[in-house]
Amino acid sequence: MRRTLIVLVFAVLLAAPLRTFAKDRDPLTTVEVDQLREAAQDPETRTKLFVDFAGARLLAIEQLRGDPKMSENRGQRIHDLLTDFLSISESLEDNLDMYSRQHADLRKPLKHAIEAYTNWQLRLRTLKDSPKSDANAAEEFKAYDFVLESATDAVNGGLDSAREMLDEQNKRKQEEKKKK
């Protein structure tokens, strides 16, 4: 019994720092979390919220890059915003998958998501190409290069998934109409 208690205490002591490093901060504000919670049963509203939240992170990156007064530690701040964007865009895809498994009608939210993913691809490509034209941007780019690649991959995958889901939704609705 005593040995089990010692092992348990040791495991808790080891796990506490790991939990701290795994998730230092939440990519969403408390207001955003509350808005998502309120829209839990409404796929259309929830999808729009995720799109808006992710878009806000990209807008913040663009504003940060455009303001010469905010050049201090800009690469790390862009990294953090991209990490938040990545988390939010992955949550969007997870939510769409969840609602799809529940056979919710997602045709309208999927169209909105596809538009957003397409827009995000362009904005991320612009961010990726920026170091080619500016020496300072090239140095900052090193701080967020990997997370930018991850975000780009996630957006590309999310777009593919959303298109497939929309095709499935459209086929399902056509089959339902034929049965009636």
SEBAGU-118906 format. One record per atom (N, C-alpha, C): residue number from 1; residue in one letter; atom name; x, y, z. Coordinates in Angstrom, 2 decimals, always signed. Each point is the difference from the previous one (the first is absolute). Last residue first. Layout:
BEGIN
   seq   type   atom         u         v         w
   NUM      A     CA         X         Y         Z
...
This chain:
BEGIN
   seq   type   atom         u         v         w
   180      K      N    -38.84    +10.68    -51.65
   180      K     CA     -1.27     +0.67     +0.26
   180      K      C     -0.79     +0.04     -1.24
   179      K      N     +4.39     -1.71     -0.07
   179      K     CA     -0.84     -0.90     +0.80
   179      K      C     -1.38     +0.58     +0.24
   178      K      N     +3.36     +2.57     -2.18
   178      K     CA     -0.46     -1.09     -0.87
   178      K      C     -0.94     -0.94     +0.74
   177      K      N     +2.12     +3.46     +2.40
   177      K     CA     -1.01     +0.55     -0.90
   177      K      C     -0.57     -1.09     -0.91
   176      E      N     +3.60     -1.11     +2.81
   176      E     CA     -1.20     +0.23     +0.80
   176      E      C     -1.13     +0.54     -0.87
   175      E      N     +4.23     -0.50     -1.95
   175      E     CA     -0.61     -1.30     +0.25
   175      E      C     -1.28     +0.13     +0.81
   174      Q      N     +2.53     +3.88     -0.73
   174      Q     CA     -0.59     -0.45     -1.26
   174      Q      C     -0.69     -1.35     +0.17
   173      K      N     +2.43     +1.71     +3.63
   173      K     CA     -1.23     +0.77     -0.19
   173      K      C     -0.69     -0.41     -1.31
   172      R      N     +4.20     -1.92     +0.96
   172      R     CA     -1.00     -0.46     +0.96
   172      R      C     -1.33     +0.72     -0.19
   171      K      N     +3.69     +1.42     -2.55
   171      K     CA     -0.47     -1.31     -0.45
   171      K      C     -1.10     -0.53     +0.93
   170      N      N     +2.16     +3.98     +1.26
   170      N     CA     -0.82     +0.23     -1.18
   170      N      C     -0.57     -1.32     -0.54
   169      Q      N     +3.05     -0.23     +3.57
   169      Q     CA     -1.25     +0.63     +0.44
   169      Q      C     -0.95     +0.21     -1.18
   168      E      N     +4.36     -1.55     -0.90
   168      E     CA     -0.80     -1.03     +0.68
   168      E      C     -1.36     +0.54     +0.43
   167      D      N     +3.07     +3.07     -1.82
   167      D     CA     -0.45     -0.94     -1.03
   167      D      C     -0.88     -1.09     +0.60
   166      L      N     +2.04     +2.92     +2.98
   166      L     CA     -1.05     +0.69     -0.73
   166      L      C     -0.55     -0.90     -1.12
   165      M      N     +3.71     -1.54     +2.44
   165      M     CA     -1.21     +0.00     +0.82
   165      M      C     -1.17     +0.64     -0.73
   164      E      N     +4.22     +0.18     -2.04
   164      E     CA     -0.51     -1.37     +0.00
   164      E      C     -1.32     -0.09     +0.79
   163      R      N     +2.28     +4.10     +0.10
   163      R     CA     -0.54     -0.26     -1.34
   163      R      C     -0.61     -1.40     -0.09
   162      A      N     +2.23     +1.16     +3.96
   162      A     CA     -1.26     +0.75     -0.12
   162      A      C     -0.64     -0.22     -1.37
   161      S      N     +4.27     -1.87     +0.82
   161      S     CA     -1.03     -0.67     +0.79
   161      S      C     -1.35     +0.69     -0.15
   160      D      N     +3.76     +2.03     -2.03
   160      D     CA     -0.33     -1.27     -0.67
   160      D      C     -1.13     -0.72     +0.73
   159      L      N     +1.66     +3.86     +2.03
   159      L     CA     -0.71     +0.34     -1.23
   159      L      C     -0.41     -1.27     -0.74
   158      G      N     +2.70     -0.47     +3.79
   158      G     CA     -1.34     +0.41     +0.37
   158      G      C     -0.85     +0.34     -1.22
   157      G      N     +4.58     -0.97     -0.62
   157      G     CA     -0.75     -1.20     +0.39
   157      G      C     -1.44     +0.32     +0.37
   156      N      N     +2.86     +3.59     -0.91
   156      N     CA     -0.17     -0.78     -1.22
   156      N      C     -0.82     -1.27     +0.27
   155      V      N     +1.20     +2.62     +3.68
   155      V     CA     -1.00     +0.70     -0.82
   155      V      C     -0.26     -0.78     -1.29
   154      A      N     +3.39     -1.58     +2.83
   154      A     CA     -1.31     -0.17     +0.63
   154      A      C     -1.10     +0.66     -0.83
   153      D      N     +4.49     +0.57     -1.37
   153      D     CA     -0.43     -1.40     -0.18
   153      D      C     -1.39     -0.22     +0.57
   152      T      N     +1.95     +4.17     +0.78
   152      T     CA     -0.30     -0.15     -1.43
   152      T      C     -0.50     -1.41     -0.29
   151      A      N     +1.55     +0.90     +4.31
   151      A     CA     -1.27     +0.68     -0.23
   151      A      C     -0.43     -0.15     -1.45
   150      S      N     +4.23     -1.63     +1.18
   150      S     CA     -1.04     -0.81     +0.63
   150      S      C     -1.38     +0.60     -0.25
   149      E      N     +3.74     +2.44     -1.43
   149      E     CA     -0.16     -1.21     -0.82
   149      E      C     -1.11     -0.88     +0.55
   148      L      N     +1.15     +3.68     +2.57
   148      L     CA     -0.64     +0.45     -1.24
   148      L      C     -0.23     -1.18     -0.94
   147      V      N     +2.43     -0.70     +3.93
   147      V     CA     -1.43     +0.10     +0.29
   147      V      C     -0.77     +0.52     -1.21
   146      F      N     +4.72     -0.25     -0.38
   146      F     CA     -0.59     -1.33     +0.18
   146      F      C     -1.50     +0.07     +0.25
   145      D      N     +2.49     +4.13     -0.43
   145      D     CA     +0.02     -0.80     -1.22
   145      D      C     -0.74     -1.33     +0.17
   144      Y      N     +1.03     +3.91     +3.11
   144      Y     CA     -1.34     -0.57     -0.22
   144      Y      C     -0.09     -0.89     -1.24
   143      A      N     +4.05     +2.26     +1.64
   143      A     CA     -0.72     -0.24     +1.25
   143      A      C     -1.34     -0.69     -0.23
   142      K      N     +2.87     +1.49     -3.61
   142      K     CA     +0.58     -1.17     +0.67
   142      K      C     -0.77     -0.37     +1.27
   141      F      N     -0.94     +3.99     -2.49
   141      F     CA     -0.62     -1.20     -0.55
   141      F      C     +0.50     -1.27     +0.69
   140      E      N     +1.87     +4.40     +0.74
   140      E     CA     -1.17     -0.31     +0.82
   140      E      C     -0.63     -1.32     -0.40
   139      E      N     +3.53     +1.60     -2.66
   139      E     CA     +0.50     -0.37     +1.33
   139      E      C     -1.15     -0.38     +0.92
   138      A      N     -1.07     +1.63     -4.25
   138      A     CA     +0.68     -1.29     -0.14
   138      A      C     +0.53     -0.49     +1.34
   137      A      N     -1.90     +4.30     -0.39
   137      A     CA     -1.03     -1.03     +0.03
   137      A      C     +0.63     -1.39     -0.10
   136      N      N     +2.78     +3.72     -0.52
   136      N     CA     -0.45     -0.12     +1.40
   136      N      C     -1.04     -1.10     +0.14
   135      A      N     +1.49     +1.04     -4.37
   135      A     CA     +1.05     -0.66     +0.79
   135      A      C     -0.40     -0.17     +1.46
   134      D      N     -3.24     +0.14     -4.42
   134      D     CA     +0.42     +0.86     +1.11
   134      D      C     +1.00     -0.76     +0.87
   133      S      N     -2.31     -1.91     -3.84
   133      S     CA     +0.09     +1.40     -0.42
   133      S      C     +0.57     +0.92     +1.07
   132      K      N     -0.81     -4.76     +0.52
   132      K     CA     +0.76     +0.10     -1.25
   132      K      C     +0.22     +1.44     -0.41
   131      P      N     -2.73     -1.43     +3.78
   131      P     CA     +1.44     +0.11     +0.27
   131      P      C     +0.85     +0.14     -1.25
   130      S      N     -4.89     -0.58     -0.31
   130      S     CA     +0.49     +1.31     +0.44
   130      S      C     +1.50     +0.06     +0.29
   129      D      N     -2.98     -3.89     -1.25
   129      D     CA     +0.80     +0.65     -1.03
   129      D      C     +0.64     +1.30     +0.46
   128      K      N     -2.96     -2.52     +2.83
   128      K     CA     +1.16     -0.85     -0.32
   128      K      C     +0.92     +0.68     -1.00
   127      L      N     -4.10     +2.04     +1.11
   127      L     CA     +0.90     +0.04     +1.16
   127      L      C     +1.28     -0.79     -0.29
   126      T      N     -3.39     -0.17     -3.19
   126      T     CA     +0.57     +1.34     +0.03
   126      T      C     +1.00     +0.13     +1.14
   125      R      N     -2.48     -3.92     -0.23
   125      R     CA     +0.99     +0.01     -1.09
   125      R      C     +0.69     +1.36     -0.05
   124      L      N     -3.57     -0.48     +2.97
   124      L     CA     +1.18     -0.73     +0.49
   124      L      C     +1.10     -0.04     -1.06
   123      R      N     -4.13     +1.94     -1.18
   123      R     CA     +0.66     +0.82     +1.02
   123      R      C     +1.25     -0.68     +0.56
   122      L      N     -2.70     -2.36     -3.14
   122      L     CA     +0.61     +1.18     -0.62
   122      L      C     +0.78     +0.81     +1.02
   121      Q      N     -2.53     -3.62     +1.59
   121      Q     CA     +1.11     -0.48     -0.83
   121      Q      C     +0.76     +1.17     -0.60
   120      W      N     -3.98     +0.90     +2.34
   120      W     CA     +1.15     -0.25     +0.88
   120      W      C     +1.20     -0.52     -0.78
   119      N      N     -4.11     +0.60     -2.27
   119      N     CA     +0.57     +1.29     +0.38
   119      N      C     +1.26     -0.19     +0.85
   118      T      N     -2.42     -3.82     -1.02
   118      T     CA     +0.60     +0.53     -1.23
   118      T      C     +0.67     +1.34     +0.27
   117      Y      N     -2.49     -1.97     +3.49
   117      Y     CA     +1.24     -0.76     -0.26
   117      Y      C     +0.72     +0.54     -1.23
   116      A      N     -4.23     +1.84     +0.93
   116      A     CA     +1.00     +0.42     +0.98
   116      A      C     +1.33     -0.72     -0.24
   115      E      N     -3.71     -1.25     -2.63
   115      E     CA     +0.43     +1.37     -0.33
   115      E      C     +1.11     +0.46     +0.93
   114      I      N     -1.99     -4.07     +1.03
   114      I     CA     +0.81     -0.13     -1.22
   114      I      C     +0.50     +1.38     -0.45
   113      A      N     -3.02     -0.18     +3.63
   113      A     CA     +1.33     -0.50     +0.38
   113      A      C     +0.91     -0.11     -1.22
   112      H      N     -4.50     +1.18     -0.73
   112      H     CA     +0.69     +1.09     +0.72
   112      H      C     +1.42     -0.43     +0.38
   111      K      N     -2.75     -3.22     -1.87
   111      K     CA     +0.32     +1.00     -1.03
   111      K      C     +0.77     +1.16     +0.63
   110      L      N     -1.65     -3.25     +2.90
   110      L     CA     +1.15     -0.50     -0.76
   110      L      C     +0.39     +0.98     -1.11
   109      P      N     -3.88     +0.85     +2.67
   109      P     CA     +1.25     +0.24     +0.73
   109      P      C     +1.23     -0.48     -0.76
   108      K      N     -4.23     -0.85     -2.06
   108      K     CA     +0.28     +1.44     +0.10
   108      K      C     +1.28     +0.26     +0.80
   107      R      N     -1.44     -4.53     -0.37
   107      R     CA     +0.31     +0.56     -1.32
   107      R      C     +0.34     +1.48     +0.07
   106      L      N     -1.14     -3.60     +3.42
   106      L     CA     +1.13     +0.92     +0.07
   106      L      C     +0.27     +0.72     -1.32
   105      D      N     -3.65     -3.10     +3.13
   105      D     CA     +0.07     +0.62     -1.32
   105      D      C     +1.05     +1.10     +0.06
   104      A      N     +0.21     -4.47     +3.14
   104      A     CA     -0.55     +1.36     -0.06
   104      A      C     +0.12     +0.51     -1.43
   103      H      N     +1.32     -4.41     +2.17
   103      H     CA     -0.87     +0.18     -1.17
   103      H      C     -0.71     +1.35     -0.01
   102      Q      N     +3.55     -1.84     +2.95
   102      Q     CA     -1.35     +0.11     +0.57
   102      Q      C     -1.04     +0.22     -1.09
   101      R      N     +4.58     -0.13     -1.10
   101      R     CA     -0.32     -1.33     +0.56
   101      R      C     -1.40     -0.02     +0.62
   100      S      N     +1.62     +4.12     -1.53
   100      S     CA     -0.25     -0.88     -1.13
   100      S      C     -0.37     -1.41     +0.48
    99      Y      N     +1.36     +3.22     +3.14
    99      Y     CA     -1.35     +0.27     -0.47
    99      Y      C     -0.36     -0.90     -1.19
    98      M      N     +4.40     -0.32     +1.64
    98      M     CA     -0.95     -0.42     +1.03
    98      M      C     -1.44     +0.19     -0.47
    97      D      N     +3.51     +1.62     -2.74
    97      D     CA     -0.04     -1.48     +0.02
    97      D      C     -1.04     -0.50     +0.98
    96      L      N     +0.82     +4.59     -0.04
    96      L     CA     -0.70     -0.39     -1.23
    96      L      C     -0.12     -1.53     -0.08
    95      N      N     +2.54     +1.73     +3.51
    95      N     CA     -1.42     +0.27     +0.20
    95      N      C     -0.81     -0.39     -1.24
    94      D      N     +4.71     -0.30     -0.22
    94      D     CA     -0.53     -1.00     +0.95
    94      D      C     -1.50     +0.18     +0.21
    93      E      N     +2.26     +3.23     -2.58
    93      E     CA     -0.11     -1.27     -0.73
    93      E      C     -0.57     -1.10     +0.90
    92      L      N     +0.87     +4.14     +2.01
    92      L     CA     -1.06     +0.15     -1.00
    92      L      C     -0.21     -1.33     -0.73
    91      S      N     +3.61     +0.27     +2.90
    91      S     CA     -1.27     -0.14     +0.74
    91      S      C     -1.19     +0.16     -0.94
    90      E      N     +4.26     +0.78     -1.73
    90      E     CA     -0.17     -1.43     +0.26
    90      E      C     -1.29     -0.26     +0.77
    89      S      N     +1.20     +4.45     -0.74
    89      S     CA     -0.39     -0.61     -1.27
    89      S      C     -0.17     -1.52     +0.14
    88      I      N     +1.54     +2.40     +3.76
    88      I     CA     -1.39     +0.36     -0.31
    88      I      C     -0.45     -0.65     -1.30
    87      S      N     +4.52     -0.53     +1.30
    87      S     CA     -0.88     -0.68     +0.95
    87      S      C     -1.47     +0.26     -0.32
    86      L      N     +3.24     +2.32     -2.51
    86      L     CA     +0.04     -1.43     -0.29
    86      L      C     -0.96     -0.77     +0.90
    85      F      N     +0.63     +4.58     +0.86
    85      F     CA     -0.74     -0.20     -1.25
    85      F      C     -0.09     -1.49     -0.33
    84      D      N     +2.72     +1.21     +3.59
    84      D     CA     -1.42     +0.17     +0.34
    84      D      C     -0.87     -0.25     -1.23
    83      T      N     +4.56     +0.03     -0.72
    83      T     CA     -0.33     -1.17     +0.82
    83      T      C     -1.47     +0.05     +0.40
    82      L      N     +1.73     +3.72     -2.22
    82      L     CA     -0.16     -1.12     -0.92
    82      L      C     -0.36     -1.29     +0.74
    81      L      N     +1.03     +3.78     +2.56
    81      L     CA     -1.28     +0.20     -0.69
    81      L      C     -0.27     -1.12     -1.00
    80      D      N     +4.16     -0.01     +2.21
    80      D     CA     -1.09     -0.25     +0.96
    80      D      C     -1.37     +0.15     -0.66
    79      H      N     +3.84     +1.08     -2.57
    79      H     CA     -0.02     -1.44     +0.31
    79      H      C     -1.18     -0.33     +0.91
    78      I      N     +0.89     +4.47     -0.82
    78      I     CA     -0.63     -0.61     -1.17
    78      I      C     -0.11     -1.51     +0.21
    77      R      N     +2.34     +2.32     +3.23
    77      R     CA     -1.43     +0.33     +0.10
    77      R      C     -0.77     -0.57     -1.18
    76      Q      N     +4.68     -0.44     +0.02
    76      Q     CA     -0.60     -0.86     +1.03
    76      Q      C     -1.50     +0.29     +0.14
    75      G      N     +2.47     +2.72     -2.98
    75      G     CA     +0.01     -1.39     -0.46
    75      G      C     -0.67     -0.94     +0.99
    74      R      N     +0.70     +4.61     +1.13
    74      R     CA     -1.11     -0.23     -0.92
    74      R      C     -0.07     -1.45     -0.47
    73      N      N     +2.89     +2.82     +3.22
    73      N     CA     -0.49     -1.37     +0.25
    73      N      C     -1.17     -0.37     -0.91
    72      E      N     +0.91     +4.88     -0.51
    72      E     CA     +0.67     -0.74     +1.06
    72      E      C     -0.69     -1.34     +0.24
    71      S      N     -1.64     +3.35     -3.08
    71      S     CA     +0.99     -0.90     -0.54
    71      S      C     +0.71     -0.84     +1.08
    70      M      N     -3.74     +3.60     -0.38
    70      M     CA     -0.17     -1.28     +0.69
    70      M      C     +1.03     -1.03     -0.46
    69      K      N     -0.47     +4.46     -1.81
    69      K     CA     +0.18     +0.20     +1.44
    69      K      C     -0.05     -1.32     +0.77
    68      P      N     -0.89     +0.36     -4.75
    68      P     CA     +1.43     +0.02     +0.32
    68      P      C     +0.28     +0.19     +1.50
    67      D      N     -4.24     -2.26     -2.67
    67      D     CA     +0.28     +1.09     +0.93
    67      D      C     +1.48     -0.01     +0.40
    66      G      N     -2.24     -3.31     -2.87
    66      G     CA     -0.06     +1.31     -0.64
    66      G      C     +0.37     +1.17     +0.89
    65      R      N     -0.27     -4.65     +1.44
    65      R     CA     +1.05     +0.10     -1.02
    65      R      C     +0.04     +1.39     -0.63
    64      L      N     -3.40     -0.96     +3.10
    64      L     CA     +1.30     -0.06     +0.68
    64      L      C     +1.14     +0.18     -0.99
    63      Q      N     -4.37     -0.42     -1.65
    63      Q     CA     +0.17     +1.29     +0.65
    63      Q      C     +1.36     +0.08     +0.69
    62      E      N     -1.20     -4.10     -1.92
    62      E     CA     +0.19     +1.00     -1.05
    62      E      C     +0.22     +1.39     +0.59
    61      I      N     -1.07     -3.50     +2.95
    61      I     CA     +1.34     -0.21     -0.58
    61      I      C     +0.28     +1.07     -1.06
    60      A      N     -4.28     -0.09     +1.84
    60      A     CA     +0.96     +0.51     +0.99
    60      A      C     +1.43     -0.17     -0.51
    59      L      N     -3.44     -1.86     -2.58
    59      L     CA     -0.04     +1.46     -0.08
    59      L      C     +1.00     +0.61     +0.98
    58      L      N     -0.63     -4.60     +0.20
    58      L     CA     +0.74     +0.36     -1.21
    58      L      C     +0.02     +1.51     -0.19
    57      R      N     -2.53     -1.66     +3.54
    57      R     CA     +1.42     -0.26     +0.26
    57      R      C     +0.84     +0.37     -1.21
    56      A      N     -4.68     +0.26     -0.37
    56      A     CA     +0.51     +1.08     +0.87
    56      A      C     +1.48     -0.20     +0.31
    55      G      N     -2.35     -3.36     -2.36
    55      G     CA     +0.27     +1.17     -0.83
    55      G      C     +0.56     +1.17     +0.79
    54      A      N     -1.46     -3.81     +2.32
    54      A     CA     +1.24     -0.30     -0.75
    54      A      C     +0.38     +1.19     -0.88
    53      F      N     -4.06     +0.33     +2.30
    53      F     CA     +1.11     -0.01     +0.95
    53      F      C     +1.33     -0.26     -0.70
    52      D      N     -4.02     -0.20     -2.56
    52      D     CA     +0.29     +1.36     +0.44
    52      D      C     +1.21     +0.05     +0.94
    51      V      N     -1.58     -4.21     -1.36
    51      V     CA     +0.55     +0.71     -1.16
    51      V      C     +0.39     +1.41     +0.41
    50      F      N     -2.25     -2.56     +3.19
    50      F     CA     +1.36     -0.51     -0.20
    50      F      C     +0.68     +0.73     -1.16
    49      L      N     -4.52     +1.05     +0.74
    49      L     CA     +0.85     +0.48     +1.09
    49      L      C     +1.44     -0.47     -0.18
    48      K      N     -3.27     -1.61     -3.00
    48      K     CA     +0.29     +1.41     -0.24
    48      K      C     +0.92     +0.57     +1.09
    47      T      N     -1.58     -4.35     +0.58
    47      T     CA     +0.95     +0.04     -1.10
    47      T      C     +0.40     +1.44     -0.28
    46      R      N     -3.39     -0.65     +3.13
    46      R     CA     +1.29     -0.46     +0.54
    46      R      C     +1.09     +0.05     -1.08
    45      T      N     -4.46     +0.93     -1.22
    45      T     CA     +0.56     +1.07     +0.83
    45      T      C     +1.38     -0.37     +0.50
    44      E      N     -2.30     -3.31     -2.42
    44      E     CA     +0.24     +1.16     -0.86
    44      E      C     +0.66     +1.14     +0.79
    43      P      N     -1.39     -4.06     +2.23
    43      P     CA     +1.20     -0.14     -0.83
    43      P      C     +0.32     +1.24     -0.84
    42      D      N     -2.59     -0.72     +4.73
    42      D     CA     -0.28     +0.65     -1.28
    42      D      C     +1.26     -0.05     -0.89
    41      Q      N     -0.38     -1.39     +4.70
    41      Q     CA     -0.99     -0.80     -0.73
    41      Q      C     -0.32     +0.57     -1.39
    40      A      N     +3.16     +2.13     +3.06
    40      A     CA     +0.36     -1.42     -0.07
    40      A      C     -0.96     -0.83     -0.85
    39      A      N     +0.62     +4.95     +1.34
    39      A     CA     -0.37     -0.48     -1.33
    39      A      C     +0.23     -1.50     -0.18
    38      E      N     +1.10     +2.37     +4.06
    38      E     CA     -1.39     +0.37     -0.28
    38      E      C     -0.49     -0.56     -1.33
    37      R      N     +4.53     -0.55     +1.19
    37      R     CA     -0.83     -0.79     +0.90
    37      R      C     -1.49     +0.27     -0.26
    36      L      N     +3.21     +2.60     -2.24
    36      L     CA     -0.05     -1.36     -0.53
    36      L      C     -0.91     -0.89     +0.84
    35      Q      N     +0.81     +4.35     +1.54
    35      Q     CA     -0.79     +0.05     -1.24
    35      Q      C     -0.13     -1.40     -0.61
    34      D      N     +2.79     +0.49     +3.77
    34      D     CA     -1.41     +0.15     +0.36
    34      D      C     -0.90     +0.02     -1.25
    33      V      N     +4.64     +0.00     -0.65
    33      V     CA     -0.43     -1.30     +0.54
    33      V      C     -1.47     +0.05     +0.37
    32      E      N     +1.98     +4.01     -1.34
    32      E     CA     -0.16     -0.91     -1.13
    32      E      C     -0.48     -1.38     +0.46
    31      V      N     +1.06     +3.15     +3.29
    31      V     CA     -1.20     +0.44     -0.72
    31      V      C     -0.27     -0.94     -1.18
    30      T      N     +3.95     -0.58     +2.45
    30      T     CA     -1.15     -0.48     +0.76
    30      T      C     -1.31     +0.41     -0.68
    29      T      N     +4.15     -0.65     -3.20
    29      T     CA     -0.26     +0.84     +1.17
    29      T      C     -1.21     -0.57     +0.74
    28      L      N     +3.41     -3.06     -3.03
    28      L     CA     -1.24     +0.78     +0.00
    28      L      C     -0.10     +0.85     +1.26
    27      P      N     +3.60     -3.08     -0.80
    27      P     CA     -0.02     +0.85     -1.19
    27      P      C     -1.24     +0.89     -0.09
    26      D      N     +2.63     -1.69     +4.52
    26      D     CA     -1.14     -0.39     -0.82
    26      D      C     -0.02     +0.91     -1.23
    25      R      N     +4.44     -1.55     +3.01
    25      R     CA     -1.05     +0.98     -0.15
    25      R      C     -1.08     -0.53     -0.93
    24      D      N     +3.69     -2.71     +1.51
    24      D     CA     +0.28     +1.22     +0.76
    24      D      C     -1.15     +0.99     -0.06
    23      K      N     +0.82     -5.32     -0.76
    23      K     CA     -1.03     +0.98     -0.35
    23      K      C     +0.21     +1.25     +0.85
    22      A      N     +3.13     -3.65     +0.13
    22      A     CA     -0.84     -0.43     -1.12
    22      A      C     -0.98     +1.08     -0.43
    21      F      N     +2.90     +0.39     +3.86
    21      F     CA     +0.67     +0.26     -1.27
    21      F      C     -0.89     -0.33     -1.19
    20      T      N     -1.67     -0.88     +4.33
    20      T     CA     +0.25     +1.43     -0.12
    20      T      C     +0.64     +0.32     -1.35
    19      R      N     -0.62     -4.47     +1.22
    19      R     CA     -1.28     +0.59     -0.32
    19      R      C     +0.16     +1.51     -0.21
    18      L      N     +3.72     -2.38     +1.47
    18      L     CA     -0.31     -0.36     -1.38
    18      L      C     -1.31     +0.63     -0.44
    17      P      N     +1.42     +0.40     +4.55
    17      P     CA     +0.73     +0.88     -0.93
    17      P      C     -0.30     -0.31     -1.46
    16      A      N     -2.19     -2.78     +3.19
    16      A     CA     -0.37     +1.40     +0.16
    16      A      C     +0.80     +0.92     -0.92
    15      A      N     +0.82     -4.81     +0.48
    15      A     CA     -1.03     +0.40     -0.95
    15      A      C     -0.33     +1.49     +0.08
    14      L      N     +3.08     -2.14     +3.04
    14      L     CA     +0.54     +0.03     -1.35
    14      L      C     -1.01     +0.55     -1.00
    13      L      N     -1.32     -0.58     +4.47
    13      L     CA     +1.04     +1.02     -0.06
    13      L      C     +0.62     +0.09     -1.39
    12      V      N     -3.14     -3.40     +0.85
    12      V     CA     -0.66     +1.31     +0.01
    12      V      C     +1.03     +1.11     -0.11
    11      A      N     +1.61     -4.39     +0.43
    11      A     CA     -0.64     +0.18     -1.31
    11      A      C     -0.67     +1.37     -0.09
    10      F      N     +1.85     -1.28     +4.14
    10      F     CA     +1.06     +0.24     -0.97
    10      F      C     -0.59     +0.27     -1.40
     9      V      N     -2.93     -1.32     +3.40
     9      V     CA     +0.49     +1.36     +0.26
     9      V      C     +1.08     +0.37     -1.02
     8      L      N     -1.57     -4.40     -0.15
     8      L     CA     -1.05     +0.92     -0.39
     8      L      C     +0.45     +1.45     +0.17
     7      V      N     +2.80     -3.44     +1.54
     7      V     CA     -0.02     +0.01     -1.46
     7      V      C     -1.03     +1.01     -0.51
     6      I      N     +0.15     -0.73     +4.60
     6      I     CA     +1.23     +0.68     -0.43
     6      I      C     +0.04     +0.10     -1.52
     5      L      N     -3.51     -2.47     +1.92
     5      L     CA     -0.16     +1.42     +0.29
     5      L      C     +1.22     +0.79     -0.48
     4      T      N     +0.17     -4.66     -0.25
     4      T     CA     -0.95     +0.52     -0.98
     4      T      C     -0.19     +1.50     +0.19
     3      R      N     +2.55     -2.26     +3.18
     3      R     CA     +0.74     +0.06     -1.26
     3      R      C     -0.90     +0.58     -1.11
     2      R      N     -1.90     -0.89     +4.19
     2      R     CA     +0.88     +1.16     +0.09
     2      R      C     +0.76     +0.19     -1.31
     1      M      N     -2.69     -3.79     +0.37
     1      M     CA     -0.83     +1.20     +0.00
     1      M      C     +0.87     +1.26     +0.00
